[in-house]
Amino acid sequence: MKVELVTNLKRQATKILADLHSTKEPVLITEHGQPSAYLVDVQDYEFMQRRLQLLEELSRGERAVIEERTFSHNEAKEKLSRWLK
């Protein structure tokens, strides 16, 4: 992963963004030697957001199974048929 000082980002934003778009490699921005932010390509960010949303939904489903908040196939069909009428 590429690391850039925040001052370099201020001075060379166009070049850093061009490199980011061509390599798709995230850039870690540091301030005073400490990590401050990540600069990522828009498509990569959107992909990560979709993946996170999917993982959150899977987690909710897992929790429902553990807490026994599920329906049998027949119960689900019955509930859906009433809902679709």
C-alpha positions in Angstrom: 0.0 0.0 0.0 1.2 3.4 -0.9 1.7 5.9 2.0 1.6 9.7 1.5 2.1 12.6 3.9 -0.9 14.9 4.1 1.4 17.7 2.9 2.2 15.7 -0.2 -1.5 15.2 -0.8 -2.0 19.0 -0.6 0.9 19.7 -3.0 0.4 16.8 -5.4 -3.2 15.9 -5.3 -3.6 15.6 -9.1 -0.6 13.2 -9.4 -1.7 11.1 -6.4 -5.2 10.8 -7.8 -3.9 9.9 -11.2 -1.7 7.2 -9.7 -4.6 5.9 -7.6 -6.8 5.6 -10.7 -4.2 3.8 -12.7 -3.0 1.4 -10.0 -6.2 1.0 -8.0 -3.9 0.8 -5.0 -5.3 2.5 -1.8 -3.2 5.4 -0.4 -2.7 5.8 3.4 -2.6 9.4 4.3 -0.5 10.2 7.4 -0.4 13.3 9.6 2.5 13.8 12.0 3.6 10.2 11.3 0.2 8.8 12.3 -2.4 7.2 10.0 -5.1 9.7 9.2 -7.2 8.5 6.3 -7.3 6.1 3.3 -7.7 7.4 -0.2 -9.4 4.7 -2.4 -10.8 4.5 -5.9 -14.6 5.2 -6.1 -15.4 1.8 -7.6 -13.4 0.0 -5.0 -15.1 2.0 -2.2 -18.6 1.2 -3.6 -17.6 -2.5 -3.9 -16.5 -2.5 -0.3 -19.8 -0.9 0.8 -21.9 -3.5 -1.1 -19.8 -6.3 0.5 -20.2 -4.8 3.9 -24.0 -4.5 3.4 -24.1 -8.2 2.4 -22.1 -9.3 5.4 -24.4 -7.3 7.7 -27.4 -9.0 6.2 -25.8 -12.4 6.6 -25.0 -11.5 10.2 -28.7 -10.6 10.8 -29.8 -13.9 9.3 -27.3 -15.8 11.5 -28.6 -14.0 14.6 -32.2 -14.8 13.7 -31.3 -18.5 13.4 -29.5 -18.4 16.8 -32.5 -16.6 18.4 -34.8 -19.1 16.7 -36.7 -16.3 14.9 -37.1 -18.3 11.7 -40.0 -19.9 9.8 -40.3 -23.3 8.2 -40.6 -23.4 4.4 -44.4 -24.0 4.7 -44.8 -21.2 7.2 -42.9 -18.8 4.9 -45.0 -19.9 1.9 -48.2 -19.3 3.9 -47.1 -15.8 5.1 -46.0 -14.8 1.6 -49.2 -16.0 -0.1 -51.2 -13.9 2.3 -48.9 -10.9 1.7 -49.1 -11.3 -2.1 -52.9 -11.4 -2.2 
